[in-house]
Amino acid sequence: MSKFIRYQIFVSIVEHGSLAKAAEQLFSSPSTISKQLSKLEQELETKLIDRTTHTVAVTDTGRMFYQKAKDILNSVEEAEEIIKYQTKEPEGKLVVALPQALLKTPIFSLLKKFSERYPKIQYDFRISSSTENLVERRIHFAFRIGELKNSNLTTIPISKLELIFCASPGYIKKHGNIKLRELTKSGHLIIPNFISAPSMNKILNLSELGTTADKSQCHITNDAATIDELAIAGLGISPALDISIAQYIREGKLVRLFPSKKFPAPSLNLVYHRREYLPTNMRFFKDFVKKEFPKPLSQHRRISPAGPISRAN
């Protein structure tokens, strides 16, 4: 076997944490995988992985070599994609990641439109609230909210979002004039479990009101996509992105609270791993999203100014 294949074997062992799983992924046998790993270690004259009967542990040298080997494999894959798709209509699979908070936004309608325009494109969707490594997970694009710090990623801002708070008409009728300072201390607020009390203080700017957030008094869920449904059911008040609940507000299922209050406005970004050349399918997708994504709320009127508004403060 070539050195390139041994690199593939080593990378697969590290990523799967097991010789047996690497063998399964590469359609080989554990004994073959073990032999090729030993040959690679002999060539490099160093130990890359400590092996026992049931576990594998990557050495410090192995962790360093893993990233270099991964870069080599990605460079070869990228070169193949460029040659294969450079002169063709966009085709092939695009791996697209997005958090649960964006499941009820115009993104899927946009992707449907792109697929209709380029029918040879197939998607592999990765839905997760955690920030996945695009290179390790072989993700082509990710839609992400807020500021990004990874300098290896190219970031394209595609929309400015608005954070709003809303509740069902029945909930507002029952609880009356809800005060912002009481939001986290009276069992009103429904939040995802990954939001901390300091983050809530910052979002709500509670220091100006002389109070702090009390997460123990909030309803909590591990599924950000259900928060709006819980609010519609009348359980409490939902913090939401404008583009995710516009339809519910137009239909009167939810009412916007604190309309005069401006909360932090995160940006919606399209990100991808920085590379010198983009394959045709990636280049077309990037340009399409930049051009076709709906305009911000203030320009696009996704929530009608005549829609329900509560005068809660």
C-alpha positions as CSV (number, residue, x, y, z in Angstrom):
1,M,0.0,0.0,0.0
2,S,1.1,3.6,-0.7
3,K,2.1,6.1,1.9
4,F,-1.1,8.1,1.0
5,I,-3.3,5.2,2.0
6,R,-1.4,4.8,5.3
7,Y,-2.2,8.4,6.0
8,Q,-5.8,7.7,5.3
9,I,-5.7,4.8,7.7
10,F,-4.0,6.8,10.5
11,V,-6.5,9.7,10.1
12,S,-9.4,7.3,10.3
13,I,-8.1,5.6,13.4
14,V,-7.7,8.9,15.2
15,E,-11.2,10.2,14.1
16,H,-13.0,6.9,15.0
17,G,-10.9,6.1,18.1
18,S,-10.7,2.5,17.1
19,L,-8.9,0.2,14.7
20,A,-12.0,-1.9,14.2
21,K,-14.2,1.2,13.3
22,A,-11.5,2.5,11.0
23,A,-11.4,-0.9,9.3
24,E,-15.1,-0.8,8.9
25,Q,-15.1,2.7,7.5
26,L,-12.3,1.8,5.0
27,F,-13.8,-1.6,4.1
28,S,-10.7,-3.4,5.4
29,S,-9.9,-5.8,8.3
30,P,-8.5,-4.8,11.7
31,S,-5.4,-6.8,11.1
32,T,-4.6,-5.0,7.9
33,I,-5.2,-1.7,9.5
34,S,-2.9,-2.6,12.4
35,K,-0.1,-3.7,10.0
36,Q,-0.3,-0.5,7.9
37,L,-0.2,1.6,11.1
38,S,2.9,-0.2,12.2
39,K,4.5,0.3,8.8
40,L,3.8,4.0,9.0
41,E,5.3,4.3,12.5
42,Q,8.4,2.4,11.3
43,E,8.8,4.8,8.4
44,L,8.5,7.8,10.7
45,E,10.5,6.1,13.4
46,T,8.1,7.2,16.1
47,K,5.1,6.1,18.0
48,L,1.8,7.6,16.8
49,I,-0.7,5.6,18.7
50,D,-0.5,3.6,21.9
51,R,-2.6,0.4,21.5
52,T,-4.1,-1.9,24.1
53,T,-6.6,-4.7,23.7
54,H,-9.6,-2.4,23.9
55,T,-8.4,1.2,23.4
56,V,-6.1,3.4,21.3
57,A,-4.5,6.6,22.6
58,V,-2.9,9.1,20.3
59,T,0.5,10.2,21.3
60,D,1.6,13.9,21.4
61,T,3.6,13.3,18.2
62,G,0.5,11.5,16.7
63,R,-1.7,14.5,17.4
64,M,0.7,16.8,15.6
65,F,1.1,14.4,12.7
66,Y,-2.7,13.9,12.5
67,Q,-3.3,17.5,11.6
68,K,-0.6,17.5,8.9
69,A,-1.8,14.3,7.4
70,K,-5.4,15.6,7.5
71,D,-4.3,18.7,5.6
72,I,-2.6,16.6,3.0
73,L,-5.7,14.5,2.4
74,N,-7.9,17.5,2.2
75,S,-5.6,19.2,-0.3
76,V,-5.7,16.1,-2.6
77,E,-9.5,15.9,-2.2
78,E,-9.8,19.6,-3.0
79,A,-7.6,19.3,-6.1
80,E,-9.7,16.4,-7.4
81,E,-12.9,18.4,-6.8
82,I,-11.5,21.4,-8.8
83,I,-10.5,19.2,-11.7
84,K,-13.8,17.3,-11.7
85,Y,-16.2,20.2,-11.4
86,Q,-14.4,23.2,-12.8
87,T,-16.0,23.2,-16.2
88,K,-19.2,21.5,-15.4
89,E,-22.7,22.5,-14.2
90,P,-22.7,22.3,-10.4
91,E,-23.3,18.7,-9.2
92,G,-22.4,16.4,-6.4
93,K,-23.1,16.5,-2.7
94,L,-22.9,19.7,-0.5
95,V,-22.6,19.1,3.2
96,V,-24.4,22.0,5.0
97,A,-24.5,22.5,8.7
98,L,-26.8,24.8,10.7
99,P,-28.0,25.1,14.3
100,Q,-31.5,24.2,15.5
101,A,-32.3,27.9,16.0
102,L,-32.4,28.3,12.2
103,L,-34.7,25.4,11.3
104,K,-37.7,27.6,11.0
105,T,-36.1,30.3,8.9
106,P,-36.1,30.9,5.1
107,I,-32.9,28.9,4.7
108,F,-34.6,25.7,3.6
109,S,-36.7,27.5,1.1
110,L,-33.5,29.1,-0.3
111,L,-31.8,25.7,-0.5
112,K,-34.9,24.3,-2.3
113,K,-34.6,27.1,-4.8
114,F,-30.9,26.3,-5.4
115,S,-31.7,22.6,-5.8
116,E,-34.4,23.4,-8.4
117,R,-32.0,25.5,-10.3
118,Y,-29.2,23.0,-10.1
119,P,-30.9,19.5,-9.9
120,K,-27.6,17.6,-9.9
121,I,-26.9,18.9,-6.4
122,Q,-27.6,16.7,-3.4
123,Y,-27.5,17.9,0.3
124,D,-26.1,16.3,3.4
125,F,-27.6,18.3,6.3
126,R,-25.9,18.4,9.7
127,I,-28.2,19.9,12.4
128,S,-26.5,20.7,15.7
129,S,-26.3,23.5,18.2
130,S,-22.7,22.7,18.8
131,T,-20.0,24.3,16.6
132,E,-18.5,21.5,14.6
133,N,-15.1,21.6,13.0
134,L,-15.7,22.0,9.3
135,V,-12.5,20.3,8.2
136,E,-12.7,17.3,10.5
137,R,-16.4,16.7,9.7
138,R,-15.9,17.5,6.0
139,I,-18.6,20.2,6.0
140,H,-18.6,22.5,3.0
141,F,-20.7,25.3,4.5
142,A,-22.2,26.2,7.8
143,F,-24.8,28.8,8.7
144,R,-23.8,30.4,12.0
145,I,-25.1,33.1,14.2
146,G,-22.9,35.8,15.8
147,E,-19.2,36.6,15.9
148,L,-16.8,33.9,14.7
149,K,-13.2,33.7,16.0
150,N,-11.7,30.9,13.8
151,S,-9.2,32.6,11.5
152,N,-9.2,29.5,9.2
153,L,-12.8,30.2,8.2
154,T,-14.0,32.5,5.5
155,T,-17.1,34.4,6.8
156,I,-19.7,35.9,4.6
157,P,-22.3,38.0,6.5
158,I,-25.7,37.4,4.8
159,S,-28.2,39.0,7.1
160,K,-28.6,41.1,10.2
161,L,-30.9,39.4,12.6
162,E,-33.1,40.9,15.3
163,L,-33.6,39.3,18.7
164,I,-37.2,39.7,20.0
165,F,-39.3,38.3,22.8
166,C,-42.8,37.0,22.3
167,A,-45.6,35.2,24.0
168,S,-49.1,33.8,23.2
169,P,-52.1,36.2,23.4
170,G,-53.5,34.0,26.2
171,Y,-50.3,34.2,28.2
172,I,-50.2,38.0,28.0
173,K,-53.9,38.2,28.9
174,K,-53.3,36.1,32.0
175,H,-50.1,37.9,33.2
176,G,-50.9,41.4,32.1
177,N,-48.1,44.0,31.9
178,I,-44.9,42.0,32.1
179,K,-41.8,44.0,33.2
180,L,-38.5,43.3,31.5
181,R,-36.7,43.3,34.9
182,E,-39.0,40.5,36.0
183,L,-38.5,38.3,33.0
184,T,-36.0,35.8,34.5
185,K,-37.4,35.8,38.1
186,S,-41.1,35.0,37.7
187,G,-41.0,31.8,35.7
188,H,-41.8,33.7,32.5
189,L,-38.8,33.0,30.3
190,I,-38.2,29.8,28.2
191,I,-34.5,29.4,27.3
192,P,-32.2,26.8,25.8
193,N,-30.0,25.1,28.4
194,F,-26.7,26.3,26.9
195,I,-27.4,30.0,27.7
196,S,-25.8,31.1,30.9
197,A,-27.0,33.7,33.5
198,P,-24.2,36.1,32.5
199,S,-25.3,35.8,28.8
200,M,-28.9,36.6,29.8
201,N,-27.7,39.6,31.8
202,K,-25.8,40.9,28.7
203,I,-28.7,40.2,26.3
204,L,-31.3,41.8,28.5
205,N,-29.0,44.5,29.8
206,L,-30.3,43.9,33.3
207,S,-27.5,45.8,35.0
208,E,-29.2,49.0,33.8
209,L,-32.4,47.9,35.6
210,G,-30.5,47.1,38.8
211,T,-31.1,43.3,38.7
212,T,-29.5,40.1,37.5
213,A,-30.8,37.0,35.7
214,D,-31.9,33.9,37.8
215,K,-31.7,30.9,35.5
216,S,-33.2,28.7,38.2
217,Q,-36.5,30.6,37.7
218,C,-36.6,30.0,33.9
219,H,-38.1,27.1,31.9
220,I,-35.2,25.3,30.2
221,T,-35.1,22.9,27.2
222,N,-32.2,21.1,25.5
223,D,-34.0,21.5,22.1
224,A,-33.8,25.1,20.9
225,A,-36.3,24.3,18.1
226,T,-39.1,23.6,20.6
227,I,-39.0,27.0,22.4
228,D,-41.4,28.7,20.0
229,E,-43.8,25.8,20.3
230,L,-43.7,26.0,24.1
231,A,-44.5,29.8,23.9
232,I,-47.4,29.2,21.5
233,A,-48.8,26.6,24.0
234,G,-48.8,29.4,26.6
235,L,-46.0,28.1,28.8
236,G,-44.0,31.3,28.8
237,I,-42.1,33.9,26.9
238,S,-39.7,33.0,24.1
239,P,-36.6,34.8,23.0
240,A,-36.4,34.3,19.2
241,L,-34.8,35.5,16.0
242,D,-37.1,37.6,13.9
243,I,-36.8,35.4,10.8
244,S,-37.8,32.3,12.8
245,I,-41.1,33.5,14.2
246,A,-42.3,35.9,11.6
247,Q,-45.1,33.5,10.4
248,Y,-46.3,32.9,13.9
249,I,-46.6,36.7,14.6
250,R,-48.4,37.3,11.3
251,E,-50.9,34.5,12.2
252,G,-51.5,35.9,15.7
253,K,-50.1,32.9,17.5
254,L,-47.4,35.0,19.1
255,V,-47.3,38.6,20.2
256,R,-44.1,40.7,20.3
257,L,-43.1,42.1,23.7
258,F,-41.0,45.1,24.5
259,P,-41.2,46.6,21.0
260,S,-39.3,49.7,21.9
261,K,-36.4,47.9,23.4
262,K,-33.4,47.1,21.2
263,F,-31.6,43.9,22.1
264,P,-28.2,42.7,20.7
265,A,-28.6,42.1,16.9
266,P,-26.4,39.2,15.9
267,S,-25.5,38.6,12.2
268,L,-26.2,35.5,10.3
269,N,-23.1,34.2,8.5
270,L,-22.3,31.7,5.8
271,V,-18.9,30.2,6.7
272,Y,-16.5,27.7,4.9
273,H,-13.0,26.6,5.3
274,R,-10.5,29.0,3.7
275,R,-9.0,27.5,0.5
276,E,-7.3,28.9,-2.6
277,Y,-9.8,27.5,-5.1
278,L,-13.4,26.6,-4.6
279,P,-15.0,23.7,-6.6
280,T,-17.8,24.8,-8.9
281,N,-20.6,23.5,-6.7
282,M,-19.3,25.5,-3.7
283,R,-18.6,28.6,-5.7
284,F,-22.2,28.6,-7.2
285,F,-23.7,27.9,-3.8
286,K,-21.8,30.7,-2.1
287,D,-22.8,33.3,-4.8
288,F,-26.4,32.1,-4.8
289,V,-26.8,32.5,-1.0
290,K,-25.2,36.0,-1.0
291,K,-27.6,37.1,-3.8
292,E,-30.8,35.4,-2.9
293,F,-31.0,35.4,0.9
294,P,-34.0,37.5,2.2
295,K,-33.2,41.1,3.2
296,P,-33.1,42.1,6.8
297,L,-36.4,42.7,8.7
298,S,-36.3,46.5,8.4
299,Q,-36.0,46.2,4.6
300,H,-38.0,43.1,3.8
301,R,-41.0,43.6,6.2
302,R,-41.0,39.9,7.2
303,I,-43.0,40.9,10.4
304,S,-45.7,43.3,9.4
305,P,-45.7,46.6,11.3
306,A,-49.5,46.1,11.7
307,G,-48.9,42.7,13.4
308,P,-49.8,42.2,17.1
309,I,-47.6,44.1,19.6
310,S,-47.8,44.1,23.4
311,R,-47.0,47.3,25.3
312,A,-45.2,45.3,28.0
313,N,-42.1,47.1,29.1
